[in-house]
């Protein structure tokens, strides 16, 4: 019976695949962009010898043959190659394809796909902040039906939401490890829960406290902490339709004052890389630098969620910010059989067992909710600190490229002293109003 179901799905996929190959644009609705192809059978869904009721034998599913190119980060090329081989050994009915795994990092993959979608990889890893541009370029195949259920039922909410543009899911989550938290020297920092105490301890010990305040990635930690909003709405084609922002407010002024106060400390250094830091007492950084942090701090290595701070209004605020994710996307395909294989392979490369194996191989933190409960994941102090911090963050959505430049300018003005503690509340509000109006203009 299962083989008949597979054949029915593949037949439907052929019709949908033709729609994609014959001019279906990235702005089409999910119903118009090959939903049947995205309901490709799971890798283990067919049992040898199954036949439909009343049939003497069901026709085998023909997935076709050819080459599937995969782009992943360089340190995961060998791992991905091995897993792809395992997939085809377990699914010989799909083994007409030769897989080529190439070292193209998440940032470069998106740029390369945007330059030449047709010449790009069939399956590729990318950072979530690139998803809107990729959808706009028609570089991502929508994920619907059973494949959508796979994404939403197996991964944490943040990573599943990160794969959505408009109301359509476009990728398979691979990780929930792209966020920031506190690394610190526990012989220096006496209370990692208080920003004021961390800075005071670093000053007293003659150590540096690093945070990159001129970055649109780190800077929102202060504004989101005080309750400010800065998000963008997009349509299904990835176009920015609205900016939701309220930085020009009393809460925004409290956040801005705290950034100014931090920047005025002699212990403060603008930065977010352990490898580029010197004499570090504490640093806001991510899991990608965990090995460097352990080397730098030695036996005094410690991690924690971001601290709280006391605002100028006397209230206490927990530093917030963004949570980020690595995603695995599939390029739209002309051949429905190949599209079905790509989706089945992508599921295999992002399932619980593969995510755990990838963590053991290269240290990437899983998005799969069952994998997150594994004892090895629970024992990883950096991932544990990040997991705790992610409870206080928002998933990074999609932001215009100009936003990042704008945020850098705001931070640079603080570092240069153009915006300082001597600035009045009215002046600070005006700065934030200009920032807010400019953010809004990017969606008009």
C-alpha positions in Angstrom: 0.0 0.0 0.0 2.8 2.4 0.9 4.3 2.1 -2.6 1.1 3.2 -4.2 1.0 6.2 -1.9 4.5 7.1 -2.9 3.6 6.8 -6.6 0.6 9.0 -6.1 2.7 11.6 -4.3 5.4 11.5 -7.0 2.7 11.9 -9.7 1.3 14.9 -7.9 4.9 16.2 -7.5 5.4 16.1 -11.3 2.5 18.4 -11.9 3.7 20.8 -9.1 7.3 20.5 -10.3 6.3 21.7 -13.7 4.6 24.7 -12.2 7.9 25.7 -10.5 9.9 25.0 -13.7 7.5 26.9 -15.9 7.7 30.3 -14.3 6.2 30.1 -10.8 7.7 33.2 -9.2 8.8 33.6 -5.6 5.8 35.7 -4.9 3.3 32.9 -5.7 1.3 31.5 -2.9 2.2 28.1 -1.3 -0.6 26.5 -3.1 0.9 27.6 -6.4 4.5 26.6 -5.7 4.7 22.8 -5.7 3.1 21.7 -2.4 2.8 18.1 -3.6 6.6 18.0 -4.2 7.2 19.2 -0.7 5.1 16.4 0.7 7.8 14.0 -0.4 7.8 10.7 1.5 10.0 10.3 4.5 13.2 8.4 3.9 11.9 5.3 5.7 8.2 5.4 4.5 8.3 2.6 2.0 8.5 -1.0 3.0 9.8 -3.6 0.5 7.1 -5.9 -0.8 4.2 -3.6 0.1 1.4 -3.7 -2.4 -1.9 -1.9 -2.7 -5.1 -3.8 -2.0 -6.3 -5.5 -5.1 -3.0 -5.0 -6.9 -0.7 -7.8 -7.7 2.3 -5.5 -7.6 2.7 -1.8 -7.2 5.0 0.1 -9.7 8.2 1.2 -8.1 8.6 4.9 -7.6 11.1 6.4 -10.1 12.9 9.3 -8.4 15.2 9.8 -11.4 18.9 10.3 -11.4 21.6 13.0 -11.5 23.7 15.1 -9.2 22.7 16.9 -6.0 25.0 19.6 -4.9 25.1 20.6 -1.2 26.8 23.7 0.3 27.7 23.6 4.0 30.3 25.2 6.2 33.8 23.9 5.6 34.1 22.2 9.0 31.0 20.1 8.2 31.9 18.9 4.7 33.2 15.5 5.7 30.4 15.0 8.2 27.7 15.9 5.6 29.3 13.7 3.0 29.2 10.8 5.4 25.5 11.4 6.3 24.5 11.7 2.7 26.1 8.3 2.0 24.2 6.8 4.9 21.0 8.2 3.6 21.3 6.7 0.2 22.5 3.3 1.6 19.3 3.3 3.6 17.2 4.4 0.7 18.4 2.6 -2.4 15.3 3.6 -4.4 16.6 7.2 -4.3 20.2 6.2 -4.9 20.3 7.3 -8.5 21.8 10.5 -7.4 25.5 11.4 -6.8 26.0 13.9 -4.1 28.7 16.6 -4.2 29.3 18.4 -0.9 31.2 21.7 -1.3 32.6 24.1 1.4 30.5 27.2 1.2 29.7 29.0 4.5 26.3 30.2 5.6 26.9 33.8 4.6 28.6 33.1 1.3 26.0 30.5 0.4 23.2 33.1 0.5 25.3 35.6 -1.5 26.2 33.0 -4.1 22.6 31.9 -4.5 21.4 35.5 -4.9 24.0 36.0 -7.6 23.1 32.9 -9.6 20.1 30.8 -8.4 20.2 28.4 -11.3 23.9 27.7 -10.8 23.6 27.4 -7.1 23.5 24.4 -4.8 20.4 22.2 -4.6 20.6 22.1 -0.8 22.4 24.7 1.1 22.9 25.9 4.7 22.4 29.6 5.5 21.9 31.9 8.4 18.3 32.9 9.1 18.8 36.6 8.5 19.3 35.8 4.8 15.9 34.1 4.3 14.0 37.1 3.1 16.5 37.9 0.4 16.6 34.2 -0.7 12.8 34.0 -0.9 12.7 37.3 -2.9 15.3 35.8 -5.4 13.2 32.6 -5.8 16.0 30.5 -4.3 14.0 28.5 -1.8 11.4 25.8 -2.3 8.4 26.1 0.1 8.0 23.4 2.7 4.4 22.2 3.2 2.3 19.2 4.2 4.2 16.3 5.9 7.5 18.1 5.5 6.1 21.1 7.3 4.9 18.9 10.1 8.4 17.5 10.4 9.8 21.0 10.9 7.2 22.3 13.4 6.9 19.1 15.5 10.6 18.3 15.9 12.2 21.7 16.4 11.9 24.4 19.0 9.6 27.3 18.3 12.3 29.9 17.7 14.0 27.9 15.0 10.8 26.9 13.3 9.7 30.5 13.2 13.0 31.5 11.8 12.2 29.5 8.7 9.1 31.4 8.0 8.5 34.3 5.6 5.0 35.7 5.5 3.0 32.6 6.3 5.2 30.1 4.4 8.0 27.9 5.8 11.0 27.8 3.5 13.8 25.8 5.3 14.7 23.0 7.7 16.2 24.2 11.0 19.7 22.8 11.8 20.7 24.6 15.0 19.5 26.8 17.8 23.0 28.1 18.7 23.3 31.5 17.1 22.9 33.9 19.9 25.0 35.6 22.5 25.6 35.3 26.2 28.4 36.0 28.8 31.8 34.4 28.9 33.7 35.5 32.0 36.7 34.9 34.2 35.3 33.6 37.5 38.4 34.8 39.4 37.5 38.3 38.3 33.7 38.5 38.1 32.0 38.0 41.5 28.4 38.3 40.3 27.6 37.6 36.6 24.0 38.5 37.0 24.7 42.2 37.4 26.1 44.4 34.6 27.1 47.1 37.1 29.0 44.5 39.2 30.7 42.9 36.2 32.0 46.3 35.0 33.1 47.2 38.6 34.9 43.9 39.0 36.7 44.4 35.7 37.7 47.9 36.6 39.0 46.8 39.9 41.0 44.0 38.4 42.3 46.1 35.5 40.5 43.8 33.1 38.5 44.5 30.0 34.8 44.0 29.4 33.9 43.5 25.8 30.5 44.1 24.1 29.9 45.3 20.5 27.6 48.2 21.0 27.9 49.4 17.4 26.4 46.3 16.0 22.7 45.8 15.0 23.1 42.3 16.3 24.2 43.1 19.9 22.8 46.6 20.4 19.2 45.6 20.7 20.0 43.7 23.9 19.5 47.0 25.7 16.4 48.2 23.9 14.6 44.9 24.0 15.4 44.7 27.7 13.5 47.9 28.5 10.5 46.7 26.4 11.2 48.4 23.0 10.3 46.8 19.7 12.1 46.7 16.4 10.8 44.2 13.9 9.8 44.1 10.3 6.9 42.5 8.6 7.3 40.8 5.2 5.0 39.5 2.6 5.3 36.0 1.1 7.7 37.3 -1.5 10.1 38.7 1.2 9.3 42.3 0.6 9.4 44.5 3.7 5.9 45.8 4.3 6.0 47.4 7.8 8.5 48.4 10.5 7.3 47.9 14.1 9.5 50.2 16.2 9.2 52.4 19.3 12.7 53.3 20.2 11.7 57.0 20.4 10.1 56.5 23.9 10.9 56.7 27.5 11.9 53.1 27.4 14.3 53.8 24.5 15.9 56.7 26.4 16.6 54.3 29.4 18.2 51.8 27.1 20.3 54.4 25.3 21.5 55.9 28.6 22.7 52.4 29.7 24.7 52.0 26.6 26.3 55.4 27.1 27.1 54.5 30.7 28.7 51.2 29.7 30.8 52.9 27.0 32.1 55.5 29.6 33.7 52.8 31.7 37.5 52.5 31.5 37.0 48.7 31.4 34.8 48.9 28.3 36.1 47.7 24.9 33.9 47.5 21.8 34.1 44.0 20.4 32.7 40.5 20.4 35.5 38.2 19.6 37.6 36.4 22.2 40.4 35.9 19.6 40.6 39.6 19.0 40.4 40.6 22.7 43.1 41.2 25.2 43.2 41.1 29.0 39.6 39.9 29.1 37.6 39.8 32.3 34.2 39.2 30.6 32.9 39.3 27.0 29.5 39.0 25.3 30.0 36.5 22.5 28.6 33.3 21.1 29.1 29.5 21.0 31.4 29.8 18.0 34.1 31.1 20.3 33.6 28.6 23.1 37.0 26.8 22.4 38.8 30.2 22.4 37.1 31.3 25.6 38.1 28.1 27.4 41.7 28.6 26.2 41.7 32.2 27.3 40.2 31.7 30.8 41.6 28.2 31.5 40.4 26.9 34.9 38.5 30.2 35.5 36.3 29.6 32.4 32.6 30.3 33.1 29.4 31.1 31.2 26.1 32.7 32.1 23.1 34.3 30.5 23.4 38.1 29.9 23.2 40.1 33.1 20.6 42.6 34.3 21.2 46.3 34.7 19.6 49.1 36.8 18.1 51.7 34.5 18.2 55.4 34.9 14.5 55.1 36.0 15.5 52.9 39.0 14.0 49.7 37.5 16.0 46.5 36.8 16.1 45.1 33.3 17.3 41.8 31.9 19.5 42.2 28.8 17.7 40.7 25.9 18.6 40.6 22.2 18.3 38.2 19.3 18.3 34.5 18.9 19.6 33.1 15.7 19.6 29.8 13.8 21.2 27.9 11.0 18.8 26.7 8.4 19.0 24.2 5.5 17.2 25.3 2.3 16.3 23.6 -1.0 16.4 25.3 -4.4 13.3 24.9 -6.5 13.7 22.0 -8.9 12.4 21.3 -12.4 12.3 17.6 -11.8 9.8 16.5 -9.1 11.6 13.3 -8.4 14.8 15.2 -7.6 12.8 17.7 -5.5 11.4 14.8 -3.5 14.8 13.3 -2.9 16.2 16.7 -1.8 13.5 17.1 0.7 13.9 13.5 2.1 17.7 14.1 2.3 17.2 17.5 4.0 15.1 15.8 6.6 17.7 13.2 7.2 20.4 15.9 7.6 18.3 17.8 10.2 16.7 15.0 12.2 17.5 14.3 15.9 20.2 11.7 15.4 22.1 13.8 12.8 21.8 17.0 14.9 23.3 15.1 17.9 26.0 13.6 15.7 26.8 17.0 14.2 27.1 18.4 17.8 29.6 15.7 18.6 31.5 16.3 15.4 31.7 20.1 15.3 29.9 21.4 18.4 26.8 22.9 16.7 23.8 23.2 19.1 20.7 21.3 18.0 17.3 22.8 17.3 15.6 19.4 17.7 13.7 19.5 21.0 14.6 15.8 21.8 18.2 16.3 21.0 18.3 19.3 23.3 17.6 17.0 26.2 20.5 14.8 25.5 23.0 14.6 28.5 25.9 15.8 26.4 24.0 18.9 25.4 22.8 19.5 28.9 26.4 19.3 30.2 27.7 21.9 27.7 28.0 25.1 29.8 28.1 27.4 26.8 25.0 25.9 25.2 23.3 25.9 28.6 24.0 29.6 29.1 22.7 30.3 25.6 19.6 28.2 26.1 18.9 30.2 29.3 19.5 33.5 27.5 17.2 32.5 24.6 14.4 32.6 27.1 14.9 36.3 27.2 15.3 37.1 23.5 13.3 37.3 20.4 14.0 35.2 17.3 15.9 37.4 14.8 13.5 38.1 12.0 14.3 39.7 8.7 15.9 43.1 8.6 16.9 45.4 5.7 20.6 45.6 5.0 20.5 49.4 5.7 19.4 48.7 9.3 22.7 47.2 10.2 24.6 50.2 8.9 22.2 52.5 10.8 22.8 50.6 14.1 26.5 50.8 13.5 26.3 54.6 13.1 24.4 54.9 16.4 26.9 52.9 18.3 29.8 54.8 16.7 28.4 58.1 17.8 28.3 56.8 21.4 31.8 55.5 21.3 33.0 58.8 19.8 31.3 60.8 22.5 28.9 62.6 20.1 26.1 61.1 22.1 27.2 61.2 25.8 26.0 61.4 29.4 25.8 65.1 29.1 23.1 64.8 26.4 19.7 65.9 27.6 16.7 63.5 27.6 15.3 65.7 24.8 18.4 65.3 22.7 18.5 61.6 23.3 14.8 61.3 22.3 15.6 63.3 19.1 18.4 60.9 18.3 16.1 58.0 18.7 13.3 59.6 16.7 15.7 60.0 13.8 16.8 56.4 14.2 13.2 55.3 14.3 12.0 57.3 11.3 14.9 56.0 9.3 14.0 52.4 10.2 10.4 53.0 9.1 11.6 54.4 5.8 13.2 51.1 4.9 9.8 49.5 4.7 8.2 52.2 2.5 
